[in-house]
Amino acid sequence: MEQWDVIVIGAGVVGSAVARELARYQLRVAVLEKELDVACGNSSRNTGMLHAGFTYKPGTLKAECAVEGNKEFDQVAAELGVPFKRTGKLVVGFTDHDMENILKFKAIGEQNGVEGMRIIDKAEIESIEPHAGGEFAMYVPSSGILDPMAYTIALADNAAQNGVKFFFDRKVTAIERYIANNCYLVYTPQQTFRTKWVINCAGAYASQISEMLGYPNYPVRGFKGEYFVLDKKAGQFLKIPVYPAPNNRGGFSTHATPTVDGNILVGPDSYVTEDWEDYKCTKDHLDGLIRDGSKMFKQMRREYFIRNFAGIRWKRVDEEGNVLDFKLESDQQHNPNTVNLVGIESPGVTCALPLARRAVARLVEVEKPSVNEHFDPHRPAPKRFYDMTHEEQAAAIAEDPEYGEIVCRCETVTRAEIRRAINNPLGVHTVTGIKNRTRATMGRCQGGYCETRITEMIEEELGIKPTDVRYNHAGSYMFTGPVRSGKTDDSASEGSVSA
């Protein structure tokens, strides 16, 4: 059995950030993830906002890490090759009560160190974003937008490039501490891992892992939100996120947010769910998004709708149901060599690296590991064909003719880019994994043209049967067998039927 210095449980944005920070030291690090890729849970099902930090109680870990993460993100995005736009944000209001709440949270933001916030009138709203609703607004220049999936992938890629090992399809079922050997055994159905340290970054399942490590199974509550994705035709009408005035507790109802790739997200709403992976969308809630989203974004039209999805924020709560701060703890006396992170929900993407530094600092304080002098914070990010100039595209095709074949027409993704994604540093081979690395299938037709071609390329590149290709999760096989009689699994690709 291999001996690891650190096991990180969970490969969401926080777990991947922790892995990258651990790679700065001479440590043998493994990341265990129950899914087949990074960012399959909370980290991919959100708005992709870089939050400024004006709705979080002063002195909390949320407030501290949000402001810190916001201020450093230009450098982080440049290091990791992550698309990022510091767009600013409009928090719009319609009533006197809205103004009271906006001013309340403006004061909180100023106390937290958020810079540049100011109240503007309807005329200035029109000058900043003509398609935004509102009679007045708070303009927050430090807010921004990013692709949370691309960011998580970049963190994990960079960690892997610096020596961290990722193990997918490894759901942790039990953890045992062996005092005599100063180690933990971490059990998964496939294998057992032996390690000196364990860091819990399990996201929605962090409370269960917390209990396995000897900490409390902290009460959490799932706040579900549904979204519409609008295509790029709508993107021309909105260049800055538009949020409604926060409620008394600092939460937001439905808002409209442009993405770094030119789409618009409308949502989320918010309601409580008891199901850990309740990602279905419902007509009543989607109708509510249309009604409320139209107040924020004047071009909220059904002709632009191309997809919907849902996410769940698992918040740590007290006995009365009040939402609590992030929990980051370590207890060398009772649960030695562990770091426990629970209730890391919004603004978890913004806070990921600040939280990771604080988590790793707990280990460094005890172990005092040697610094990895070869750590490279930069992650090469090849330029997308879509973003190249005509001259750059011609040069790319001359060097590799596969750049001349478009696989995804909606997003202009080439065969060369799909092949490169199949051979990604993490060894992820799902259709969704290719989608998240290239944007193939994310356009107007949502994969109607290119998904079968991507599947065929996965089969060819890996030398596997069609019935071995999975969409995203374990068991989500793309095909179950041949359509036409006389064909076998080994010979049928186009003739396969989707599960």
Rosetta blueprint (number, residue, H / E / L):
1 M L
2 E L
3 Q E
4 W E
5 D E
6 V E
7 I E
8 V E
9 I E
10 G L
11 A L
12 G L
13 V H
14 V H
15 G H
16 S H
17 A H
18 V H
19 A H
20 R H
21 E H
22 L H
23 A L
24 R L
25 Y E
26 Q L
27 L L
28 R L
29 V E
30 A E
31 V E
32 L E
33 E L
34 K L
35 E L
36 L L
37 D L
38 V L
39 A L
40 C L
41 G L
42 N H
43 S H
44 S H
45 R L
46 N L
47 T L
48 G L
49 M E
50 L E
51 H L
52 A L
53 G L
54 F L
55 T L
56 Y L
57 K L
58 P L
59 G L
60 T L
61 L H
62 K H
63 A H
64 E H
65 C H
66 A H
67 V H
68 E H
69 G H
70 N H
71 K H
72 E H
73 F H
74 D H
75 Q H
76 V H
77 A H
78 A H
79 E H
80 L H
81 G L
82 V L
83 P L
84 F E
85 K E
86 R L
87 T L
88 G L
89 K E
90 L E
91 V E
92 V E
93 G E
94 F L
95 T L
96 D H
97 H H
98 D H
99 M H
100 E H
101 N H
102 I H
103 L H
104 K H
105 F H
106 K H
107 A H
108 I H
109 G H
110 E H
111 Q H
112 N H
113 G L
114 V L
115 E L
116 G L
117 M L
118 R E
119 I E
120 I E
121 D E
122 K H
123 A H
124 E H
125 I H
126 E H
127 S H
128 I H
129 E L
130 P L
131 H L
132 A E
133 G L
134 G L
135 E L
136 F E
137 A E
138 M E
139 Y E
140 V E
141 P L
142 S L
143 S L
144 G E
145 I E
146 L E
147 D L
148 P H
149 M H
150 A H
151 Y H
152 T H
153 I H
154 A H
155 L H
156 A H
157 D H
158 N H
159 A H
160 A H
161 Q H
162 N L
163 G L
164 V L
165 K E
166 F E
167 F E
168 F L
169 D L
170 R L
171 K L
172 V L
173 T L
174 A E
175 I E
176 E E
177 R E
178 Y E
179 I L
180 A L
181 N L
182 N L
183 C E
184 Y E
185 L E
186 V E
187 Y E
188 T L
189 P L
190 Q L
191 Q L
192 T E
193 F E
194 R E
195 T E
196 K E
197 W E
198 V E
199 I E
200 N E
201 C L
202 A L
203 G H
204 A H
205 Y H
206 A H
207 S H
208 Q H
209 I H
210 S H
211 E H
212 M H
213 L H
214 G L
215 Y L
216 P L
217 N L
218 Y L
219 P L
220 V E
221 R E
222 G E
223 F E
224 K E
225 G E
226 E E
227 Y E
228 F E
229 V E
230 L E
231 D L
232 K H
233 K H
234 A H
235 G H
236 Q L
237 F L
238 L L
239 K L
240 I L
241 P L
242 V E
243 Y E
244 P E
245 A L
246 P L
247 N L
248 N L
249 R L
250 G L
251 G L
252 F L
253 S L
254 T L
255 H E
256 A E
257 T E
258 P E
259 T L
260 V L
261 D L
262 G L
263 N L
264 I E
265 L E
266 V E
267 G E
268 P L
269 D L
270 S L
271 Y E
272 V E
273 T E
274 E L
275 D L
276 W L
277 E L
278 D L
279 Y L
280 K L
281 C L
282 T L
283 K H
284 D H
285 H H
286 L H
287 D H
288 G H
289 L H
290 I H
291 R H
292 D H
293 G H
294 S H
295 K H
296 M H
297 F E
298 K L
299 Q L
300 M L
301 R L
302 R H
303 E H
304 Y H
305 F E
306 I E
307 R E
308 N E
309 F E
310 A E
311 G E
312 I E
313 R E
314 W E
315 K E
316 R E
317 V E
318 D L
319 E L
320 E L
321 G L
322 N L
323 V E
324 L L
325 D L
326 F L
327 K E
328 L E
329 E E
330 S E
331 D E
332 Q L
333 Q L
334 H L
335 N E
336 P E
337 N E
338 T E
339 V E
340 N E
341 L E
342 V E
343 G L
344 I L
345 E L
346 S L
347 P L
348 G H
349 V H
350 T H
351 C H
352 A H
353 L H
354 P H
355 L H
356 A H
357 R H
358 R H
359 A H
360 V H
361 A H
362 R H
363 L H
364 V H
365 E H
366 V H
367 E H
368 K L
369 P L
370 S L
371 V E
372 N L
373 E L
374 H L
375 F L
376 D L
377 P L
378 H L
379 R L
380 P L
381 A L
382 P L
383 K L
384 R L
385 F H
386 Y H
387 D H
388 M L
389 T L
390 H H
391 E H
392 E H
393 Q H
394 A H
395 A H
396 A H
397 I H
398 A H
399 E H
400 D L
401 P H
402 E H
403 Y H
404 G H
405 E L
406 I E
407 V E
408 C E
409 R L
410 C L
411 E L
412 T L
413 V E
414 T E
415 R H
416 A H
417 E H
418 I H
419 R H
420 R H
421 A H
422 I H
423 N L
424 N L
425 P L
426 L L
427 G L
428 V L
429 H L
430 T L
431 V H
432 T H
433 G H
434 I H
435 K H
436 N H
437 R H
438 T H
439 R L
440 A L
441 T L
442 M L
443 G L
444 R L
445 C L
446 Q L
447 G L
448 G L
449 Y L
450 C L
451 E H
452 T H
453 R H
454 I H
455 T H
456 E H
457 M H
458 I H
459 E H
460 E H
461 E H
462 L H
463 G L
464 I L
465 K L
466 P H
467 T H
468 D H
469 V L
470 R E
471 Y L
472 N L
473 H L
474 A L
475 G L
476 S L
477 Y E
478 M L
479 F E
480 T E
481 G E
482 P E
483 V L
484 R L
485 S L
486 G L
487 K L
488 T L
489 D L
490 D L
491 S L
492 A L
493 S L
494 E L
495 G L
496 S E
497 V E
498 S E
499 A L
